[in-house]
């Protein structure tokens, strides 16, 4: 018989050094990646084609998600499922095999990288005598740890309560161990089910009101930005594609950027001045992921509105990842749900990151293929800086028009404009004339040229 688990211990199981208690290490966990066959998924020839991820890639991603909350993985496995069981998803033989692994390894958590019904989760917990988290529950756990701002915390809690509510209604009356409460796994359990349902619903209503207040505040901030017409450029992409690293490279900010799934959760905005003077607001957003739970998409809609409202969207891809095409498809699907057409090349720039990790053969092949595209992607390395100048130039062209050659003569009374010209254009030459004026030749964007002409007119009229 496996040892009983403490129902109030957090899944993260961080070491505790409290007086009178024995120090605990990381929570021991098992990760299972069920791979349903085409037949078991119920697909047919008329189904919408969707890129299939390799079992290895799904396994690596599931392991990455588990390690994102510091779990000690004692066993991981990919399990082919030909005939999904309504009661346990997995076959009885495989469940028994895994139960023995959990028992021998003293695992406290079993991660199943697949959606589980409340009945399946309950039955697996009985079989394993351990807490069971499906993909949605694991992502909720990660988001709960990553949220830093009030808005992020509220969004995660709302998503969690909606997820928890369905399990309370359908399965809590049968659980032998406690589930629920304020945390994702611990807290008060199944007593007074009707009262608990009312409490959950009241919390959900309260959170929605609080989030609506946050949304109105965000709308006010957005309205203020529109009064000072700085275009907004949003970076989106699959989690761990390098969004925060690129954000830091473009802005010089110190946003958390680690080789970790969902290292960044809350959105970050910074004002940036591009090389030829165009000011923009750059937005770093939460990473996307395959099968992103609908609870999270709904809860994070306020945050993702930054993408919807953006003048330009940078779709950042980790081109070194073997599953980059499938990841791109997942991102495009979520963008479509938000009303953003990833195929709109005027609004969306596809950027291939981590080209420095490609070997020469693959690099040459991919770059050759990209040149044939209608809107060739921009190849960069956010770490080394390769391609960043080209990306900046394309962003600036989209925001302010193509660079134009311009020659202006600045009268002595207008010399206050000279510094502005150097900051907002690429000065090619300057000639100081005998009458005290200066003739400056420069390259400037269309919007900068219009601003220069407007400033000169105001000076002349003054």
N, C-alpha and C positions, 0 to 999 in steps of 0.2 A: 504493500500500500504506500503510495507516494505521500510525502509529508503534507500536512495542511498548510495552506498559504495564508498569510496575514492579509485580510481584505482591505486594510487601510493603507497598505504600503504603495507608494507611487510606482508606476511602471518604470520610471526613469531610474529608481533605486540608487540615487546618488549617495555617496558615503556619508554616514552620519557620525558625528563625534560629540554626542550629547552626554552630559553627565549621567552616569548610571546605566548607560546602554552600551552594547557591544557594537563596534564599528561595522558597518555593512559595506560590501563592495557593490559593483554594478549589478543590476538585475540580470539574471541568466535567462536567455531567450532562445527559442527555436524559430527559424524562418522557413515557411513552406510556400512555394510558388506553384499553385495549380495551373497547369496548361491544358485548357479544354480543347479537344479536337474539333475540327470543323463540324463534324456531325453532332457532337455534343453541344456545340453552341447554337445549333439549329439554323445554320446558314444554308443558303441555297444559291443557285446560279444567278438569281435575280437580285440578290442582296447588294447593297451599295459596296463597291470595292473599298477595302481598307488595308493599308499596309500592315503586314504582320510582323510583330517584333520577334526577334529570336528569343528562345528560352533563356539563353545566357544573358542577354541584355536585360530581360525582365528580372532575372535572378540578381544581377548586379545592382539594379535599381532598388529592389526590395531590401537588399543588404544595406545599401546606402541610406535608405529611409530609416531602417532600424538603428543604424549606427549614429544617425543624426540626433538621437536622444540617448546616446551613450549606453545602449544595451550590450551585454556581453553575450555574443552569439556562440553557443556551444554546438549548434548543428544547423545547417541550411540544406535545402533540397528542392529540386524541381520535380513535380509529380504530374505525370500525364493522366488526365481524367477523360476516359471514354464515355462513361455513364455517370453523370453527376447524380448523387443521391440527395433526395429532398431533405433527409434528416441530418446528413453530415457533410454533404458535397463530395467527400472522398469515400472510397470503398472501405468496407469494414476491415479488410486485411491491412490496408495502409494505415487506417486509424489505430489499429492495435500495434503495428510496428512503431508508429510515431509516439504512442502512449508510453511504450517501453523506453524509447529514447529520452522522452521528457522525464520519466521517473528516474532513470539511471543518471541523467545529467543534472537532476534537481532543478530543472528549468521552472521558472515562475510565470513566464509569458510565452505564448505561442502566437506568432504573427502569421496570418494566412493572407497572402497577397492577392485577394479576390474578394468581391462583395459577398458577405454572408447574411442569410436571413436570421432573424432573432432565434428561430428554432434551431438552425444549424449551429449558431454560436453557443447556444445553451447546451446542446448535446455534446459538442466538442469539448466544452469546459468540463462536463461530467466525465467524459472519457479520459481527458488529459489531466484532470484534477489541477488545472492551471488556468490562469486568465487567458482568454483568447481575444485577439484584436484582428479585425479584418482591415482591408486597405484603407477604408474610410476612417475607421477609428484610429489607425496609426497616423494618418495625415492630420487628423484633428489634434492628436497628441503633440505632434511636431509644431503645428501652428500655435497651440496653446503655450508652448515654451518659447517660441520665437517672437510673439506679439510684444511690442514695446510701447506703442502709443495707446491712448485711450480708445481711439477708433478701432485699432487692430484688436485690442482685447475684447471690445464689445462684439465685433464681428465673429471672432472665434467662439465666444460664449454662446452667441445666438445659433451658430452652426451646430455647436455641440448639443444644445438643448433640443433643437429640431431632430437631430439624429437620435438623441436619447429618448425623446418622446415616443417614437415609434416602437422602440424596444421595451419601454415601460408598458405600453398598452398591450403588446402582443406576447411578451415573454417574462416579464419580471415576476409574475405570480408563481412561476415554476422554478425560479433560481434557488439553489441551495445556498449560494454565497451572496454577499451583498454586492450591489452594483449601483452606480449613479452618484448622485450628490453633486457638489460643486466642482469636483475634479472629474477627469475623464474615466477613472476606474475605481476610485475609492469612494468613501462617504456612505450615507445612510442607504438602506436597501429597499426591500420590497414591501414593507409594512404599509398598511392603509393606502392601497393602490389608488383609490379614487381621489383621496386627498393629495397624493403625490402628483397625480395628473393635473389637478387644479393649480398646484404650486408651480409646476413646470409651465403651464399655459400663462399664468400670471407673470412669470419671469420673462417669457418670450414677448408678451405684450409690452412689458416695461422696457426691455432691451430694444425693441423696435422703435419705441418712442425716443429713447436716448440716441439711437443711430440716426433717426430722422433729424434730431437737433444737430448732430454732427454733420449730416449731409447738408443742412441749410447753411451751416457755418462754412463748409467747403465751397458751396455755391457762391457765398458772399466773397470768399477769397478769389474764386475764379472770376467773378464779375469785376473785382478790383484789378486783376491782371489784364482783363480785356480792355479796361479803360486806358492802361498803358500797354499798347498793343505789341506785346512780346509774343511771338509764336511759341507754341508748346511742342516739344519733341519728346515722345515717349519711347522708352526702350522696353520691348517685350521679348519673350523667348522662353524656351523650355528651362526648367530649373537647372542650375549649374552650367548654363551656357556661357556665363561670364558677363552678365549684365552689370553687376556692381563693379567689376573690374574695369569695364569700359566706361561706366559712369565716373569712376574715380579718375581715369585717364583723361576724360574730356573736361572734367570740372576741377580736378585737383582736390576733391573732397576726400574725406576719410571714411566713407561708407564701408561697413563690414563686407569683406570680400574673401570668402574661403572656399576651398574645394569641398563643398558640403551641400547636400540638397536642402533647399529652402533656407540658405544662410541669411537671406534678406526677406522679410515679410512686409513690414510697413513701407509705404511709398515715400520716396525722398525726392524733393524738388530743389534745383539749384539754378540760379541765373548764370548763364555762360555767354561770353562774348567771343564770337567766332573770329578766325584770323583776319578777315576784312571788315571787322567791326559790327557785324550783325548780332544783336542781342537775342538770345532765346532762353526759354525756360526748359531745362532738361529734367525729365521725370524717370525715375527708376521704379519699376513695379515688381509685384510678387511674381515668382516664377510659375509657369504653367507646368502641367504634368498630365500624362495619359490617365484617362478615367478619373479626372478631377471630380470629387463628389459634388453633386448638385447643390447640397447644403452650402458648400463653400463658395460656389459660383454666385449663388443668391446672396449670401452674407457679404461677400466682398465686392458686390456690384458698385457700392459707393466708391471704393478704392479704384476699381477698374474704370470708373467714369473718366479718370484722367486719360485713359487710353482712348475712350470714345470721343472725348473732347479735343484730343491732340490734333494739331495741324499736320504733323508728320509722325509716322510710326516707324521705328527701326526694329525689324524682326531679326533678332540676333540668333544665329545658329552655331552650335558647336560642330564644325565641319569635320573634326577629327573623330567624332563618335560614329561607330558603325551603323547606329540606328538613327542617324541625323535626319533621314527622309521621313521616317515614321514620327519622329519628334516634331518636325516641321508641320506635318499633317495635323498632329494634335493641337499645335498652337493655332494653326489656321482655322480649325474647327471651333475653338473657343473664341477666337476673334470674330468669326461669323455669328456666333451666339450673341456677341456684344454689338453686332451691327457694323463691323469693320470688315471690308472686303480686302483680304490679303492679296488679291490679284490686281488691286488698284495701284499700278506702279507710280502714279503721280503722288499718292499719299503714303505708300509703304515702300521702304527701302529694305531689301534683303541683304544682310551682312553676314559673311562667313567668318566666324571667329576661330582662333586657335590654329591658324594655318601653319604656325611654327611647329606644331606637333605632327605634321604630315611628313612622310618621307618624300624625297624628290620626285619619284615616279608618280605617286598619287597626287601630289601637289600640282605637277605639270598637267596631268590629265584633267583634274577638276577645273583648273583655271582655263584650260583650252575649251572645255565644254561650256563654261560660263560665258565666254565671249560670244557664243552663238545665241544667247538668250536675248529676248526683246529688251529687257532691262537687266543687264548683267549685274550680278551681286557684287558687293564690295568685299574683297578679301583682306582681313586684318588679323593682327594679333594684339589684343588688348594688353597683354603682358609686355611684349617687346616694343610696342608702338608702331609696328609695321602697318602701313595702310591707313593710319589715323589721319594723316594730312589729306589723303584722297577722300576719306569719309567726311571730314570737315568741309572740304570743298563742295561735295555733293549736297550736304545739308544746307550750306549757305546758298548754293544755286537754287535749290528748291524753295528756300525761304525768301530770297531777295533777288533772284534772277541771275542771269549770266554776268560774268565780269565784263566791264566795258572800259575802253581806253578813254581817258578824260584829261583835258588840259584846261586849267583855270588860272586866271591872273588875280592875285590877291593884292588889293590896294593897301597902302600903309595903315589906313584906318580899320582895315578888316583883318589885321594880323592875328586877332584872337581865334580866327578859324583855322590857322595853320596846324595847331596841335590837334584839332578835331580831324583834319584831313589825314594826318599821320596815324591816328588811332582807328579810323574808319575806312582806310583805303591802303593800297599797296603803292607807295610813292616810288616812281621810277627815276625821276630827275627833278631838280629844282634849280632855277636860274634867278639870281637876284639882279633886278634891273636897276639902271642908273637913277630912275625916278623914285626909288624906294620900294617899288612893288616887287612881287615875286611871282614867277611863272612856274607852276607845279604840274608836272605830268604824272598821272597815277592810274592804276587800275582800281575800279570800284564796282560794286554791285549796282544793279538798276535802282534799287531803293536808296542806296547811298548817294547815287548821282542825283536823284530827285531831291534828297535832303540837302545836298550841297547847293543845288540851284536855288532851293527855297531860302536857305540861309544867306546866300549872296544877295538875293533880291531884297530880303529884309534889311540887310546892311545898307544896300544902295538907297532904299526908300527912307531909311532912318537918317 
